[in-house]
Amino acid sequence: MKKNTAIVIGSSIAGIFAANVLAPVYEKVIVLDRDRLPNEAKNRPGTPQSFHIHRLLPKGIEVMNRYFPDFIQEMIDEGAFHSSSFPGYIDNPFGSMEIPAEMEDAGASRALLESILRRRVKKHRNVTWMEQVNVIGLTTTNNHQAVTGVRVEDRQTRKELHVTGDLVIDASGISTKLPQWLRDLNLSPPTPEKLMTNIGYTTRYYSYPHKNESPAYSDIISHGNPGEHVGSGLLSHQENGRAGIILYFAGGARYPSTDEEAFENEINELQSLKIAELSEPFVPESAPRGYRIKECVRQHYERAEIWPEGLLALGDAFCNFDPLFGQGISVAAMEAEVLDECLKVQTPQWTKYVFEQMQQRVIAPAWWTSGLSDLQWSGVHYVGDGKLSDPTFAHNYLRHYMSYAFKEKESGNTKPIEGYLAMIGLLEPLTTVFNATTALKLAEHSEEFAGYKTKEETWEHVISTALPT
């Protein structure tokens, strides 16, 4: 027997994922959004970051293929760049290498991806869409033991409406109002973890001078060198013969320029010269546009003493990440997969159980890896009680690991680098890189690193104190 009504706040990609897994379980799914949703692939006011480059991690593609079969081919059919036909390329302070494509992938704008996924979900007849409404609060039972719906305001008539539901999922993104809605009910949201990142990135789009010309690489990633104040960069190809370049800094000391001439000059300052070399004949199609993120926030709603049963958060509304690592869409897909599994489970405090499963299986490793990278930048600092409070050992471990991995690559052994890429692509656990066997190898090559372990300790213990549970 199906459950009654589920409400999803937000119809961007996280909301689409949520609605898709709820549709087979609930009699009715209502998706709320502040915008008028376009029928075509088009950026909209409610997603200001849509202008910028978005990427899917390997794990995200794997999960999305399960719920949206052949979505990659559908994007290609609508003009997306068939990126898996070309190798990728990474360059960082330790070395560089080509990355062979190992799964079907396509380069596309966020607008195209969102349009295709929404079209798929609209095929569910029990999913309805309420557009141009602002959610202004929650409704609960008298003792706040369970959620009963949301209060919304029609953006055109300013009329207030009450939408009732048994399950409410906040997928409204980085601008979530959920903490304030809880305070309006005299409930205290748990203290979140924060990374005060002061991220700045700037994107510019180009067209190819010759439409039928094939690029050498699908994506080129130039990792920054925070110690030398060298920013990061990415060249990525999208639909209809368009390429985008994004430049990035964290910490607030410097932001990539939005001036056209200065932006082009800054491309030449990257660690890798390939982006500058390969983009030299490109024809600018847009002015550079910047975006700023003051902080990344990881909510811990699973720790709440009083929490309305049936109230969940997903995507950036639960935890938002540094966009440079492309985790946002993939993490939202993985959270929706966890939600799908949990919908089949009956347990006391079901909502808390779902939050805990999302935290342990999805958010913890993604938050830790991106946070570890962010904290290399001067000016970035962590606020919280988690494992990022002292990243010294993990930073040194990764520094020695990457040096070792690229030396092994020169000898023909690419497995260490492949393990690292699988870890940051969320395909493999953190222990793929951070494990006692590898630590022993690193210690054999560096007395400095060996000094992290006393004679009485094991490497398993040393590593466990740094990794999230």
ZAMARGU-4260 file (C-alpha; in steps of 0.2 Angstrom, whole numbers, plus 5000, padded with zeros to 4 digits):
<rodrens>
0) 5000/5000/5000 | 5007/5017/4995 | 5009/5031/5008 | 4999/5047/5006 | 5008/5063/5001
5) 5026/5068/5000 | 5032/5086/4998 | 5049/5091/4990 | 5055/5109/4992 | 5065/5114/4977
10) 5064/5107/4959 | 5083/5108/4955 | 5093/5092/4953 | 5092/5086/4971 | 5073/5089/4971
15) 5072/5079/4955 | 5081/5065/4963 | 5070/5065/4978 | 5054/5066/4968 | 5060/5051/4957
20) 5063/5039/4972 | 5047/5045/4981 | 5035/5043/4966 | 5034/5024/4967 | 5031/5024/4986
25) 5019/5039/4989 | 5001/5041/4982 | 5006/5059/4978 | 5022/5069/4977 | 5021/5088/4976
30) 5037/5098/4971 | 5037/5116/4976 | 5048/5129/4967 | 5050/5148/4968 | 5053/5149/4949
35) 5042/5147/4933 | 5051/5131/4927 | 5057/5132/4909 | 5052/5118/4896 | 5069/5119/4888
40) 5087/5119/4894 | 5088/5136/4901 | 5096/5144/4916 | 5083/5152/4929 | 5084/5164/4943
45) 5083/5152/4957 | 5099/5143/4952 | 5111/5157/4950 | 5126/5145/4950 | 5119/5137/4934
50) 5129/5148/4923 | 5145/5139/4929 | 5153/5123/4924 | 5145/5107/4933 | 5153/5090/4933
55) 5147/5072/4937 | 5159/5061/4947 | 5160/5043/4942 | 5150/5037/4957 | 5137/5050/4953
60) 5136/5043/4935 | 5135/5026/4941 | 5120/5030/4953 | 5111/5041/4940 | 5112/5027/4927
65) 5103/5016/4939 | 5088/5028/4941 | 5089/5037/4924 | 5095/5023/4912 | 5103/5030/4896
70) 5103/5048/4902 | 5120/5051/4896 | 5115/5045/4878 | 5100/5057/4879 | 5111/5071/4883
75) 5122/5067/4868 | 5107/5066/4857 | 5103/5084/4862 | 5120/5090/4858 | 5131/5086/4873
80) 5149/5083/4871 | 5153/5065/4871 | 5167/5066/4883 | 5171/5048/4886 | 5177/5048/4868
85) 5193/5057/4874 | 5205/5055/4888 | 5205/5068/4902 | 5221/5076/4908 | 5226/5082/4926
90) 5241/5092/4931 | 5247/5096/4949 | 5263/5101/4958 | 5268/5082/4959 | 5266/5078/4940
95) 5254/5076/4926 | 5245/5062/4916 | 5231/5058/4904 | 5216/5049/4912 | 5208/5036/4900
100) 5189/5037/4900 | 5182/5021/4909 | 5163/5025/4908 | 5151/5033/4897 | 5150/5052/4901
105) 5145/5068/4892 | 5149/5086/4895 | 5134/5097/4897 | 5127/5113/4905 | 5118/5111/4921
110) 5103/5118/4912 | 5103/5103/4900 | 5105/5090/4913 | 5092/5097/4924 | 5080/5098/4909
115) 5082/5080/4904 | 5080/5073/4922 | 5065/5084/4925 | 5057/5078/4909 | 5060/5060/4915
120) 5052/5063/4932 | 5037/5072/4924 | 5032/5055/4917 | 5027/5050/4934 | 5008/5054/4934
125) 5007/5056/4953 | 5021/5070/4954 | 5013/5087/4953 | 5023/5104/4952 | 5018/5120/4961
130) 5028/5134/4953 | 5031/5152/4958 | 5028/5149/4977 | 5039/5153/4992 | 5040/5141/5006
135) 5038/5152/5022 | 5037/5139/5036 | 5033/5121/5042 | 5018/5115/5050 | 5019/5101/5063
140) 5008/5092/5076 | 5006/5102/5092 | 5020/5094/5101 | 5032/5095/5085 | 5033/5076/5085
145) 5029/5075/5067 | 5028/5086/5052 | 5011/5089/5044 | 5016/5100/5029 | 5022/5117/5024
150) 5016/5135/5023 | 5018/5143/5006 | 5015/5160/4998 | 5010/5162/4980 | 5023/5174/4972
155) 5010/5182/4961 | 4995/5184/4972 | 5004/5184/4989 | 4991/5173/4995 | 4996/5160/5009
160) 4992/5142/5007 | 4994/5126/5017 | 5001/5111/5008 | 4999/5095/5019 | 5010/5080/5018
165) 5017/5065/5028 | 5035/5068/5022 | 5043/5085/5019 | 5060/5085/5010 | 5070/5101/5010
170) 5080/5101/4993 | 5080/5120/4992 | 5099/5121/4990 | 5112/5132/4998 | 5100/5145/5002
175) 5090/5134/5013 | 5079/5142/5026 | 5076/5126/5036 | 5086/5131/5052 | 5076/5147/5053
180) 5059/5137/5050 | 5064/5126/5065 | 5068/5141/5076 | 5051/5149/5071 | 5044/5133/5079
185) 5055/5136/5095 | 5065/5121/5090 | 5084/5122/5091 | 5094/5115/5076 | 5110/5106/5081
190) 5126/5116/5078 | 5133/5113/5061 | 5151/5110/5055 | 5158/5124/5044 | 5172/5127/5033
195) 5175/5146/5031 | 5181/5145/5013 | 5179/5162/5005 | 5179/5153/4988 | 5179/5163/4972
200) 5178/5156/4955 | 5175/5164/4938 | 5169/5156/4922 | 5170/5161/4904 | 5163/5152/4889
205) 5170/5150/4871 | 5166/5143/4854 | 5177/5132/4844 | 5185/5141/4828 | 5181/5126/4818
210) 5165/5117/4822 | 5170/5099/4817 | 5187/5100/4826 | 5189/5087/4840 | 5198/5092/4856
215) 5213/5083/4862 | 5205/5080/4879 | 5188/5079/4887 | 5193/5089/4903 | 5209/5097/4908
220) 5211/5100/4927 | 5225/5111/4933 | 5226/5109/4952 | 5231/5124/4962 | 5247/5126/4972
225) 5241/5135/4988 | 5258/5137/4995 | 5264/5146/4980 | 5247/5156/4978 | 5243/5147/4961
230) 5225/5145/4958 | 5216/5130/4950 | 5208/5129/4933 | 5197/5118/4923 | 5193/5117/4904
235) 5178/5108/4900 | 5167/5105/4884 | 5148/5106/4884 | 5134/5105/4871 | 5134/5113/4854
240) 5152/5116/4852 | 5155/5126/4867 | 5169/5125/4880 | 5171/5133/4897 | 5185/5138/4907
245) 5184/5141/4926 | 5197/5149/4937 | 5197/5146/4956 | 5205/5153/4972 | 5200/5150/4990
250) 5204/5159/5007 | 5198/5176/5001 | 5216/5184/4998 | 5213/5184/4979 | 5198/5180/4968
255) 5199/5177/4949 | 5196/5192/4939 | 5180/5196/4929 | 5189/5208/4918 | 5191/5200/4900
260) 5209/5204/4898 | 5214/5200/4915 | 5205/5183/4915 | 5214/5178/4899 | 5231/5183/4907
265) 5226/5173/4923 | 5224/5157/4912 | 5243/5158/4909 | 5247/5158/4927 | 5240/5141/4930
270) 5250/5126/4935 | 5246/5118/4918 | 5250/5127/4902 | 5239/5115/4892 | 5223/5125/4896
275) 5231/5141/4889 | 5238/5132/4874 | 5223/5123/4869 | 5211/5137/4872 | 5221/5150/4862
280) 5211/5149/4846 | 5194/5148/4855 | 5182/5163/4852 | 5175/5171/4868 | 5156/5168/4869
285) 5153/5177/4886 | 5160/5189/4898 | 5169/5181/4913 | 5156/5179/4927 | 5161/5177/4945
290) 5153/5168/4960 | 5157/5168/4978 | 5154/5156/4992 | 5158/5162/5010 | 5156/5145/5019
295) 5152/5127/5016 | 5140/5120/5029 | 5137/5102/5035 | 5121/5101/5045 | 5120/5088/5059
300) 5101/5086/5060 | 5103/5068/5066 | 5109/5075/5083 | 5093/5085/5086 | 5085/5082/5103
305) 5068/5085/5096 | 5065/5083/5078 | 5048/5082/5068 | 5046/5065/5061 | 5045/5065/5042
310) 5056/5080/5040 | 5071/5077/5029 | 5084/5088/5020 | 5094/5082/5005 | 5108/5090/4993
315) 5115/5107/4997 | 5101/5110/5010 | 5109/5096/5021 | 5128/5099/5016 | 5135/5110/5003
320) 5153/5107/4996 | 5167/5117/4987 | 5160/5117/4969 | 5178/5114/4962 | 5177/5096/4966
325) 5161/5092/4957 | 5153/5083/4972 | 5136/5092/4974 | 5126/5083/4960 | 5134/5066/4963
330) 5132/5067/4982 | 5113/5072/4980 | 5111/5057/4969 | 5119/5046/4982 | 5108/5053/4996
335) 5093/5049/4985 | 5099/5031/4983 | 5101/5030/5002 | 5083/5037/5004 | 5076/5025/4992
340) 5084/5010/5002 | 5077/5018/5019 | 5060/5019/5012 | 5059/5000/5013 | 5064/5000/5031
345) 5053/5002/5046 | 5062/5007/5062 | 5058/5019/5076 | 5064/5037/5073 | 5065/5033/5055
350) 5070/5051/5050 | 5085/5051/5062 | 5090/5034/5054 | 5089/5041/5036 | 5100/5056/5042
355) 5113/5045/5050 | 5114/5033/5034 | 5117/5048/5023 | 5130/5055/5035 | 5140/5039/5036
360) 5138/5032/5019 | 5139/5048/5008 | 5143/5065/5017 | 5157/5060/5029 | 5170/5055/5015
365) 5165/5068/5003 | 5165/5082/5016 | 5182/5076/5023 | 5191/5075/5006 | 5185/5092/5000
370) 5188/5100/5017 | 5205/5093/5017 | 5209/5101/5001 | 5201/5118/5005 | 5211/5119/5022
375) 5227/5119/5012 | 5223/5137/5007 | 5228/5151/5019 | 5213/5160/5025 | 5202/5144/5026
380) 5197/5138/5043 | 5186/5125/5050 | 5173/5127/5064 | 5167/5112/5072 | 5171/5096/5082
385) 5175/5084/5068 | 5191/5076/5061 | 5195/5092/5051 | 5199/5101/5066 | 5218/5096/5064
390) 5222/5091/5046 | 5241/5091/5049 | 5243/5072/5048 | 5231/5070/5033 | 5239/5084/5023
395) 5256/5077/5026 | 5250/5059/5021 | 5243/5065/5005 | 5258/5075/5001 | 5269/5060/5003
400) 5256/5049/4994 | 5255/5060/4979 | 5274/5061/4977 | 5275/5042/4979 | 5260/5040/4966
405) 5268/5050/4952 | 5285/5042/4955 | 5277/5025/4953 | 5268/5031/4937 | 5285/5036/4930
410) 5289/5017/4933 | 5274/5011/4924 | 5263/5008/4939 | 5247/5019/4939 | 5238/5010/4952
415) 5242/5022/4966 | 5235/5037/4956 | 5220/5027/4950 | 5216/5023/4968 | 5217/5042/4973
420) 5206/5046/4958 | 5193/5032/4963 | 5193/5039/4981 | 5190/5057/4976 | 5177/5051/4963
425) 5168/5043/4977 | 5169/5026/4969 | 5181/5019/4983 | 5182/5022/5002 | 5195/5033/5010
430) 5205/5018/5015 | 5209/5015/4997 | 5223/5028/5000 | 5223/5030/5019 | 5228/5012/5025
435) 5242/5004/5035 | 5250/4995/5021 | 5252/5011/5011 | 5258/5021/5026 | 5272/5009/5029
440) 5278/5011/5011 | 5278/5030/5013 | 5287/5029/5030 | 5301/5019/5021 | 5304/5033/5009
445) 5303/5048/5022 | 5309/5049/5040 | 5298/5064/5042 | 5283/5054/5039 | 5289/5039/5049
450) 5290/5051/5064 | 5271/5052/5065 | 5271/5034/5073 | 5278/5030/5089 | 5286/5012/5092
455) 5270/5008/5103 | 5258/5013/5090 | 5252/5004/5074 | 5249/5013/5058 | 5230/5008/5059
460) 5229/5017/5075 | 5237/5033/5068 | 5226/5033/5053 | 5210/5030/5062 | 5213/5046/5073
465) 5213/5056/5057 | 5199/5048/5046 | 5180/5051/5049 | 5171/5036/5055
</rodrens>
